[in-house]
């Protein structure tokens, strides 16, 4: 089944009859990755002469449900077609990436960003570490470099794996990224195939990815968070922080000036940032990560009604602010706004949370003491 992957990924969308001709004996196994678009084709390309754009024009036949294919040049005899023959089928990218990820032993669900591109999942070697695995398979003739450059930018300083069609589809720039960074590459045409049960299998590649991740754990633990080089003049209002998953955030900074737009982004895990705690099962996110940073990213603000809880929250805030200062170089005391007397902290950077999820600022108490807390009486105001 060596030719399955170029046959499937180069075509992307085609009438069912064309898929059957293109995939041949692989059609039965690969057909589960194809879904109807709900439309039919008015032209049936000839798979034998694709470069000549030769094929059949599709017209209704004399009977319901029957269609006829005519050769525009009159070189081939007409053919009878059914409605199923001309139904357009496209690749179900979510299912395809899910099964590729399963064959490679990955955790998580795929995130399809565009046809042929996305994140398949994560390599999980245990010990609290996870490394992203990206997928990039442009249609024939297109370069994978722009997407690969984007993936590498999102993983600066963190090892990652990249799954693509074949080595001979990579240009010099793409190979430069893959060989210069901490990247492990899987080639579909050489390493992923159907087993006897019709499921995708990539045993050797899965073992190699796991070893790659285990080897990478030590290097990522030995270093602290790498500082981003923000564009000149950047401040907290230019920074966006979003959650990728419960263990990873992305810090993005974009500055628009008269000379153009400058931007930089980088992903960090809770362990990269030092916001972790040791347990018998390995590192876990710290309380500052779970009780302060995550609520901030989901609701812009965190609030507590207890003075004891507020004291603890202030310590969590200081820990998170110190880490964000180490990452961005921006002032730690400007990362969050303190709504004094209301037991509320608010992010001064941008977020991607839904406006409906934003936590409201509590009403201000009528009387505050010099410490910004609710006064216990007139003498304490």
GIGI-V559380 format. One line per field, one symbol per residue. ss: DSSP state (H for helix, E for strand, L for the rest). A space follows every 50 residues. Layout:
BEGIN
ss = ???
END
This chain:
BEGIN
ss = LLLHHHHHHHHLEEEHHHHHHHHHHHHHHHHHHEEEEEEELLEEELHHHH HHLLEEEEEELLLLLEEEEEELLLLLLLEEEEHHHHEEEEELHHHHHHHH HHHLLLELLLEEEELLEEEEEEEEEELLEEEEEEEELLLLLLLLHHHHHH HHHHLLLLLEEEEELLHHHLLHHHHHHHHHLLEEEEEHHHHLEELLLLLE ELHHHHHHHHHHHHHHHHHHHLLLLLLLLLLLLLLHHHEEEEEEELLEEE EEEEEEELLEEEEEEEEEELLLLLLEEEELLEEEELHHHHHHHHHHHHHL EEELLLHHHHHHHHHHHHHHHHHHHHHHLLLHHHLEEEELLLLEEEELLE LLLLHHHLLLLLLLLLLELLLLLELLLHHHL
END
